Structure formats: C-alpha cells, structure tokens
C-alpha cells in the first residue's frame, strides 16, 4: 500500500489555502504552491468522510494521488461547489475538475459548475450518498460486524431502540447511524472502504478513481 504521508504537509497547506481563499480570507490563489506540487486535477467532494473514503481506496490501489498531480478537496458542503469550481477550475487555477455528488443534488451541481464556467467537470453520482453506496456494496451484515469490531455495538443498539428507527430498512438505519456522532462518518469512511472486496467497489467511486 502507498504511504499516505507522502506530500501530506504541502497538500495540507494547499487545502488550507484554498479553504481560506474560498471563504474570502486574506491571501491570493495558491497558484505557486499548485505549480510546485504539479497539480493538474482537483477532486471536489462534499465532506471529509468522502475524502477519507477516496484517499483510502487510492492507497488500497497502490496509488499516490499527490504524486499523480491530484488534489482531493473537501468543500464543506454541496452548496460550495460553484465557488470551489470557480477557484480551482478553468476560471481560477485551471485544474481539471471531477468529484462525487449525490443524485438529489446533481442539478444543483450542474448549475453551479455552469455558473462557475467549469461545466466540463465530470462528477460521478451516488444514489443517496457515498455511505449508502458503501453499505450496499458491503451488505448490512458486514457493516454491522464492522460496527461491533469498532466497539460501537452499544451505541448501535441504543440507536435502534429509538422510535424513529422502528420499521426502517437496515441499510437506512446504518446510514443514519454513521452520521449521529461527530467524526464517525470520517472514521467509517476509512473502515468501510478498507473492508471492500476489490471487485465490489461502488460504481461512482470506481469511476472516479479510474478517471484520475
């Protein structure tokens, strides 16, 4: 497996600079740093759990994305796609754009990319979200085994006892459970991808990595 620490400091600095830039903070576009890193592609993701999943899968495939000129960016929410696309895509740093989006937000992404002048960006669509794709690929029994192995069985059982969860499909319960505690989605983003059979990578995630 690839050492994920390769280029971590500089790519972390680049991400921080992009976030400040996107928030309208001090400092201009980090073009010099992008050039030093040899970046050519930006992968735009909604949040840090998606970032964890993408980087974990890349490592499992023996790929060093930074060395390949790819920066994976968490936008802090789908509402920020137009701004990040404008900053990193053709109107800004001129990077090729790609990423993941949820089906319910696809039209919003299309409009945001067009508004940013980056409509050539290719985004791979998850039916609900990436967590749901991973749960479906692994199967609910396997995901529950991971939950138990991680010491979250009591929290899971408490969650299932809530009236709102009665009668809901197991896949939906698991998806909701992963988002009930800060940091849990990020941790399970790593764990679920690490448990995937190589032949059962969800289509949106597989398509994204193949396209890089």
N, C-alpha and C positions, 0 to 999 in steps of 0.2 A: 504494500500500500504506500501511497505517496505521503510524505511528511507534510502535514498541513501547516507547519510553521514556516515553510518556505515563502518568503516575501510577505509574511504576516504584518510586520511593522510598517512597511511602506504602503501596503494596500489598506491597512487600517488608517493610516494618515490620510490617504486619498479619500476613503469613505467619509472620514470626519470632515474633511474639507468640502466635499460635495454636500453633506448634510448642512453645514453652515451656509454654504452658497445657496442651497435650496431654500433655507429659512430667511434669506435676505440679510445674513450677518456680514461682518467685515471680511475683506479679502476678496480677490477676484477668482476667476475659474482656475482650478489647479492643472492647467494645461502642461506646465513644465513637468510636474510630477507624473502626469499621464504619459508624457513622452518618455520619461526616464524608465517607467515601468513597461513601456512598449505596448500599452493598451490599445486594442482595436475593437473590442466588443464590450458592451455593458449589458448585464443580465438584470432586468428590473423585476424585483419581487415585492409582494405586498408587505411582508413582515419577516422578522428574524427566524421564525420557525421554518419558513420556506427556504431561507438562506441556509439554515443548518442542514436541511434535507438535501439541497442541491450540492453543497460542498462535501457532505458525507458520501453521496453517490459518486461524485467525481473522484474522491480518494479511493473508493472501492474499485473503480475502473482503472486505477493507476494513473490518473491524470492530475497534473498540476495546472490549474486554470490560470493562475497568475503568470506562470512561465509561458502559457499559451497566449497571453495578452488579453485575458478575460477578467473583468471585474464584476463580481456579484454584489448587487446593491439592494439593501432593504429600504423601501421608500417610506415606511411608517404609515402605510395605508394606501388603498387604491385611489383615494381622492388626489393623491400627489403625482399621479402618472404624467399628466401634462407638463408639470413643472420639471420633473426629473428627465423626461424625454427631451424637453427643450434645452436643458442644461447639458446633457450628455450626448444627445443625438446630433444629427446634421447641423441644426442651428447653433449648437454650442461647441462641444469638444470634437464633434464629428465622428463619434464612435457608432458602430453598428449596434442597433438595439434589438434585444429579444427578451423573453421572460415568460412568466406564467400569469394567467388571470383566471378568475372564477367565471363560470358561464353566465351568472346573473349580472356580472359587471362587464361583459365583453363589449357591449355597445358603448358603455362609458369609456372604456379603453380606446376603442376605435375613434371616438370623438376627441378624446384627449390627445391622442397621437396626431390626428389630423390638425388640431388646433396648434400643436407644437411644431408643425412642419416636419413630423417624423413618421408619416404614415407608412413608410416602407418597413417599419419594425415588425417582426414576426413574433407573435405571442401564442403560446400553447395553452389550450383551455381545459381547466378542470371542471367537472360537472358541478360539484358543490365547492370543494376546496381541496388543497393537496392532502390534508389529513384524511379526508374521506376517501380519496384515491388510494392512499397507502393502506387504510383499514380494509378496503375492498380487495386490494391485491393480496394482503396477508391472510385475510379471513379473521372473523371476530374471535375465534378460539385462540389463535396465535397471539393476537393483540392482548387478550386477557391474560395469557401466560406471561407476556412481557410486563404487564401491569403488576402481576403477582411477584415476578422476579425482581422488580424495582422497589418492592416494599410498599406499593400503593394499594394493596388489597383492601385494607380497612377503609381508606378514603373512597375507593370504588364502591364498596358495599354500602357505605353511607349515602353516596350519591344515588345509587339505585333505589334506595328506600324513599327518596323524595317523591311526593305525589305526582309531580310534573313528569317524572320518568316512567311511570307505570303505563305499560302497554306500548311504549315506543319501541321501534326496531332496535336491535342491539347495536347495529352499525351507527345509528344516530346517537344512541346513548354514549358510545365510546367517543365519538367525535365531540360531543358536548363536554364530556368529562375532561378531555385533553385541554380545553380552554377555561377550566374553572379555577385554576391556580396560576399565579404569575410564574413564568419560567417553565411551566410544564410542557407547553406546546413545543418550545425550543428543545428541551431535553428529549421529548419523544420524537421530534423531527429527526434527531440523530439515531435514536434507538430503532424506530420503525424501518428506516432505510437500511440500517446495518443488518436487519433481520430478513431483508428481502431475498428471495431466490433470484439469481441473476436473470432468469427467464421470465420473471413476473413483475418487472419494473412497470409502474403505471405509464400508459401511453404518453401523457403530457410531459412527464419527467424524462422518459426515454427520448422523446422527440427533441426536447430542449438540449439535452446533453449531446445527442447525435448531431445537432445543428451547429454546435460550437466548434 
